[in-house]
């Protein structure tokens, strides 16, 4: 299992958030999550423009083993999706921490404070 990245914030539901610019974050799933899921075969992403609440179910990943819901780590508006995942969902398996699923314009950077740091997430998965 790879090390969790210190610069990311983590949800207990295994999503990561990376602050890009003022109030813009990229969201993906953790390496732990992709390992548990196995080889991904399909990803359903939220629509651009959709307003999401914190902890709202917003996407689905399907693997050879199972389908799993993804949850929005913080409230915000979807401003972009990683369209390359439509044809190549395995990118998440290859490099989970560098393969973002969608970008959000969040309401407040302070909302990220409710998420875990790398050490806190390690405690959740160990």
C-alpha positions, 0 to 999 in steps of 0.5 A: 500500500502506498503512503497517503500524501500529506498535502491532501485532505481525506474523508472517512468514505475514502475520497481525497481533496486537493486544494488547487486555487482559492476555493477550487479543489480536485477530488479523487479516491484514495489508493486504499479505496482502489486497492479494495475495489480492484480493477475499475471498469466504469466510473459515473461522474457528477454533472458539471454545474451540479451543486453538491452537499457535504457527504452527498452521494455524487458518483459511482465506481464499478470494478470487477468485484463490486460497485461503490458510491462516492461521496462529496467531501465538502459542499460545492459546485462541480466545475469540471470532470475528468472526461478521460476516465470515461474510456480509461477508468483504470487510470485510478488503479494506476495512480489513485492520488494523481487521477482526479475525478472532478473539480469543485468550487467550494463555498469556503476553504474552512470546510476542508478543516472537517476532513482528515489529514494523512495521519488521521486517515491512516488511523481510519484504514489501519 
